[in-house]
Amino acid sequence: MKWVLIIVILLIIVVVFMYNYLVRLNIRCKNAWSQIDNQLKRRADLIPNLVEVTKGYASYESQVLVDVVNARNEATSMSEMAKNSEEVSDKLNKLFALSENYPNLKANEIFKNLQIELTGTEDKIAFARQFYNDTVQHYNTAIMIFPTNILAKIMKYQEKEYFKVNDSDKELVKVEL
């Protein structure tokens, strides 16, 4: 009788551990899925803003440079150069002020940062998808192997779907500047 009681207690302990294991895996799958949502939301919020900021800075910076070049080119003679010197100085002061106030604000740096952010965002999304699929694989394996499959059937745990890419998701993301 003593051995039966010990076996029953051990069986209950094993069932509790298996149950908790399955619950943890199920929650981990849900968490992994929400991380994909978080990264997609990050992309939706970040990318359009980065593109607009980059366009804005690049156009402002290039417009100041165009103004300087145009003002300088308008002066064909010495007298015209003297006349336009104030305009050229004014445009150069704007350019210098821009570079003094924002020393790292150069269109090429902005575009590099945009590229880094785009790549980083896509990498984070890919990592979140991979993590989700790894988690689902771990969960699906657990509910299919003995002895956890017995408890999984009793608790009606269903196999989870892997993250699958739709055909539309396989298309290139269009970034317009």
Secondary structure, 3 states (H helix, E strand, C coil): CHHHHHHHHHHHHHHHHHHHHHHHHHHHHHHHHHHHHHHHHHHHHHHHHHHHHHHHHHHHHHHHHHHHHHHHHHCCCHHHHHHHHHHHHHHHHHHHHHHHHCCCCCHHHHHHHHHHHHHHHHHHHHHHHHHHHHHHHHHHHHHHCCCHHHHHHHCCCCCCCCCCCCCHHHCCCCCCC
